[in-house]
């Protein structure tokens, strides 16, 4: 068998409809397909594209997600070392909130294997479309919610702010339904200092899995965030507080006039 190669692709957010033609071609032509997707229907559908399809290990009994991700990376690298074209399929965009994908490509390249990642449609792409947000208009800042807090990220309230993994604030393990989310109270306190607690934010969830599904778009004042029901796919969209101030001196230097 030929030396191993690694191609990592994404299914996009919605089943079939978001899969790119390039990703589909790599899945079909692979000698082996490994996958980590969000629903069993997608898993069965992958088996119609390739006969050698196996799920990646996903151990939710580990205390830290990081340990589970490393187990996935080890499985991917083991397949690559055995030779042949290996295609790994992740849900959504394979490079967005997908530590195993990045680490597998990094390690494969370090070991001398050819490795590449193909882009997919992410939840952020869906958010721009569903909420009518143009990131080129006011700019866009995007952070993982826990990282945003523990690193005291600097941000501009006059620009769009997107905070991911809302239900996982302060949780380094795995999501548990109906578990208390004290992190939301802390997040609301931090944001309230910059926006005020009356500022309207949106809890957003992309229309997942099937094209007939509808996105969740739930506006609420920042003061109500601690009581909000969130899921593992919830994202917080914070619109700009006010327009950014124009720098008239810079405009003059650029030859721009109102």
VORO-562351 format. One record per atom (N, C-alpha, C): x, y, z. Coordinates in steps of 0.05 Angstrom, whole numbers, plus 5000, padded with zeros to 4 digits. Example, Ala and Ser with C-alpha at 12.3 -4.5 7.8 and 13.67 -1.06 7.14 Angstrom:
526448865156
524649105156
526449345156
525749555142
527349795143
525850015157
***
This chain:
501749765000
500050005000
501850255000
500850464987
502350714986
502650845013
504651015016
504951165042
502451315049
501951335075
499451455084
499251755078
496851845072
496252125070
493752185087
493552435095
491252505112
489852745100
487152715097
485452935088
483152955108
482853195120
480753235139
478653425127
476153345128
474053495116
471753535136
469853715129
467653765146
465053715132
462953635147
460353595135
458753845133
459754065145
458054305147
456054265170
454254455173
452354445195
449954275189
449054275164
446654125156
447453885140
446153665145
446653415132
446453445101
448453345088
448653335058
448753605045
446853785052
446654035038
449054215041
450554185063
452954355067
455554215059
455453965052
457953825044
458853925017
461354015015
462454104990
463053874971
463053934946
463653724926
466553614930
468353794938
471153714943
471253514966
469853574988
469753395011
468553125003
466353134988
465052884980
466952714963
468452834946
470252684928
472452544945
473552684965
475552564981
474452334998
471952365007
470752145023
470451895005
469551934980
469051714962
471651564954
473751724950
476251604940
478151504962
477451554987
479251475009
479451175011
481751075020
482150795027
480750725053
480550935070
479150895096
478051165105
475651155117
474351395127
473951375157
474851565172
474251585200
472451825204
470751815225
468852035228
468152095257
467452345261
466352435287
464252645280
461752545278
459552725269
457452735291
455452905286
453552975308
451052805309
450552645289
448052485289
448452225274
446852015281
447251755268
446451745239
444651935231
443851935203
446252005185
447752205193
450152275178
452152045177
452451905199
454251675200
453351455180
450751405178
449751205159
450051305130
449751565126
450051675100
452851645089
454851685108
457651655100
458251375089
456751185100
457150905091
456150855062
454551035052
453651015024
455751135005
457651285016
459751405000
462251234999
462651085021
465150925023
464450675040
465550445032
464950195047
466650165072
468950305073
470750265096
470550525113
468650515132
468050755148
467950675178
469450815195
469550755223
469251005240
467850985262
467651225280
470251265296
470951505301
473151565319
472251525348
474051445365
473351415394
472651685406
470451685422
469651935435
468751865463
470751865481
470351775508
469452005526
466952015533
465852235550
466252175580
467551955586
468051895615
470652035625
472252135607
474552285615
473852545629
475452625648
474952865663
475353115646
477153095627
477853325610
477353255581
476253435566
475853395537
478553345523
480553475533
483253465521
484253175519
483653015539
484552735539
483052575518
480452625515
478952495494
479852575467
480552825463
481552915437
484152785430
485852745450
488452615444
488052325436
486052195447
485451915439
484551915410
483052115401
482152135374
484552175355
486352345363
488752405347
490452145344
490751995365
492351745364
491051545345
488451535344
487051355326
487451445297
487351705292
487851805264
490651745255
492551805272
495351765264
496051465260
494751295276
495251005272
494350925244
492051025235
491050955209
492851065187
493851305190
495651425170
498251265168
499351185190
501851035191
501550765176
499150655176
498750395162
498650425132
498450675122
498550725093
495850765081
495950875056
493550925042
492451205047
490451275031
489251545034
487151535056
487651675077
485751685100
484251945100
481551925101
479852165102
478452165128
478652385143
477352415169
475152625166
472752555175
470452725172
469552835199
469453095202
468453225226
465953375220
464353425241
461953575238
462653875234
461154015218
461554305214
464054365198
465454575206
468054635194
470154485209
471854325196
473754165211
475954325225
476154575219
478254735232
477154925253
474554915258
473355095278
472454935302
473654995325
473154855350
473454555346
475654485334
476254205328
479254155334
479954145359
482754105366
483953845355
482453625354
483653375343
484453405314
482953555298
483553595270
486253735266
486553955281
489054115278
491453955288
491053815311
493253665322
494053435305
492053295293
492653075276
494253155251
493553385239
494953485216
497853565224
498053695247
500753775256
502553535260
501553335274
503253095279
503852945254
501852925236
502352775211
504552905195
504453165193
506553315178
509253285191
509353285218
511853255232
513052985226
511352785221
512352515216
512852465186
512452685170
513152665142
510852585123
508452565134
506152495117
504952745105
503752715081
502252935069
499552955083
498953205092
496453245107
495253505099
492553505095
491153755088
488453765100
487354005102
484654055112
483054205091
480554115087
478754255069
476754415085
476054655077
474154815093
471254715090
469754775110
466854705110
465254935120
462554915119
460855125129
460655105159
461255325173
461255325202
458755455213
458455435239
456155575253
456355875249
458855975248
459156265244
458056355216
458556195196
457456255170
454456265171
453256075185
450356065188
449356305204
450856385224
450056615240
449956875224
451956915207
451957155190
449457165172
448756925162
446356925144
443756955159
443456805182
440956805196
440357065211
442457195221
442157445236
442557695218
443257655193
443657885176
446058055183
448157915192
450558055201
452658055179
453658295173
455858325154
458358395170
460258215174
462658265190
464358495179
463958565154
465458785142
464359055149
461959065162
460759325168
461759445194
461559295215
462459395241
464859235252
465859045237
467958875247
466758645262
468358455270
467358215284
469458105302
468758065327
470557945347
469457675355
471057475356
470057205361
471857065381
470656975404
472156835425
470656595435
472056395445
470856185460
470256305488
467856245498
466856395522
468656375546
469556135552
471256095576
473956245572
475056215548
477556355542
477256655544
474956755535
474357045537
474557145566
473656985585
473657065613
476357025626
477456795623
479856735639
482356875628
482356965604
484557115593
484057415592
481657495602
480957775602
481357905575
480257785555
480557875527
479658165524
481258315510
480558595504
478758595479
476658755480
474758755458
473659035455
472359085432
471259345425
468259325425
466859455445
463959445446
462559575422
464059715405
462759835381
462859645358
463959405362
464059205341
462458965350
461758785331
460258545337
461958365355
460758245375
462158055393
460657785392
462157565385
460957305385
462457125405
460956995423
462056825443
461056545439
462856355435
462256075428
462155895453
460855675451
460755465472
459655585498
457355715495
456155865517
455455685540
454555435535
453755255556
456155135571
458555185560
460955055571
462755255586
461655485594
463255685608
464255565634
466855545637
468055435662
468155135663
467255005642
467054705642
469154595622
471154455633
473254335617
472654045610
470353955619
469553675613
467553665590
465253545594
463253505573
460553625582
458953695562
456353815568
454453615580
453053705601
450953545614
448353695614
446253575604
443653695603
442753775630
441654025632
440554135657
442554175680
445054155674
447054205695
447154505700
447554595725
447754885731
449955015716
449455265708
451455415692
452155675706
453655655728
454455905742
456156095725
457355975705
459056145688
457556355673
454956305668
453356505654
452956755671
452756725697
452456955715
454957125714
457256995714
459857145713
460157275686
459357135665
459557255638
457857495636
455357485646
453557705645
454657945661
455857885683
457058105699
459258255684
460958095671
463258215656
462158375633
460358265617
459258415594
457658655603
456258635626
454558855635
456259105642
458759065649
460459295655
461059465631
460859335607
461459475582
459059555566
456859405569
454559455552
452159555568
452159505594
449759555610
447859315609
446459265630
444859025632
442259035615
441559265605
439259285587
439859225558
442359205552
443259155524
442158885515
440858885491
439658645481
441758475466
441958215474
443658025462
441957805450
443257625435
441757405423
443057135428
441556945439
442456665440
441756545413
443856435400
443456335373
444356045371
442755895356
443455615349
442855575320
444855495305
444455445276
442455215272
441155225249
439255005241
440954765235
441154585254
442954355251
441654115237
443253955226
442653695214
441053705188
438653815188
436953785165
436154065154
435954095128
435154345116
432454455124
430654275133
427954365141
427954485169
430054455184
430154555211
430454865210
429654995232
429855285234
431955355255
433355575252
435255655273
433755755297
435155745320
434055865345
435256145347
433556345348
434356625351
432756735375
434056765398
432656845422
433857105433
432557335427
433557595438
432757605468
434457735484
433957775512
435857985523
434958135544
436758325556
439058185570
441358305571
443658185583
443158095612
441358235625
440758175653
439457895656
438157795634
436857535635
438657305627
441057355619
442857145609
443256925630
443756985656
444256775675
441956575677
439456655671
437156475673
436556335647
437956395626
437256295600
437955995597
436255845582
436755565577
438555545553
440855425556
442755405534
443355105529
444355045505
445154775498
448054775489
449054545482
451854525474
452454655448
450454745433
450854885408
450155175409
449555275433
448655555437
451055745434
450555965420
452556175416
451356445425
452956615436
451956875444
452857085424
450857225413
451457445394
450857715409
452957875411
452658135424
452958355403
450858495396
451058705376
452558945386
453559115368
455059355377
453359525395
454759645415
453359825433
452660085420
454460185404
454060445390
456060455367
455560625347
457560645325
460260745335
462360655322
465060745329
465361035321
466961185336
467461465330
469261495306
468561685288
470261725265
472661895272
474861825259
477361975263
477562165238
476762415242
476662605220
479462675210
481362675227
484162725218
485062505200
484462255207
485262035190
483762045163
481262115164
479662135140
480862345121
481762565132
482962775116
485562675103
487162525119
489662415108
489162225085
486862085087
486161885066
484662005043
483962265046
482562395025
479562325024
478462245048
475662165050
474062395061
471762455049
469962665059
467162545062
465662655080
462862555084
461062665062
***
